[in-house]
Amino acid sequence: MTPRDIPIICVGGSAGGLDAYKRLLDNLPSDLGAAIVIVNHLRTVSTLLHEILPRHTAMPVELITEGLDIRPNHVFIIPAQRDLHVLDGVFRLAPISKPRGWPDVITVFLRSLTQYWHGKLIAVIVSGYDGDGADALCGIRACGGVTIAQLPASAGQADMPDSAIASGCVDFILRPEDIAAKIAEILGSDRA
């Protein structure tokens, strides 16, 4: 398996996302063989997710730096004020392309995956304001990926899951614990 064949699970969220990330990681096997990339859109404050989330998974949790290798069985966290891309099996960071208004870092990353990644893609949209990520879900599906939205009733802020569902390109609508089970099922069937 080359680096670009590693399955990537992108989990995009914002307000209320921390609860969803914890519930997801608490229930996700640590030997999935996939890279989990948490794209939390923050405009001004630094992220502390790489300090909080190690308590919820046995996988290493890393803040993404320029050129960092994408590895399976790791959780990667986007830094604040950056757009995230993939190229040649590594993460690439760029200055945030939308510095005012609601960020679209989830959409930017998902579109990069559809262009430059060959492995299985799973896009998960959880709690958050606005609709970041929704515009890229049909593209994920078109390249053979799977799309999942958090059940709005289980989200601290339902805007992002609602926008994802409204795109018409969501395969599953589930609570975070059930998202973990669905991911394990999808990736388990790929390895069988």
Disulfide bonds with the S-S distance in Angstrom:
Cys138-Cys169 1.95
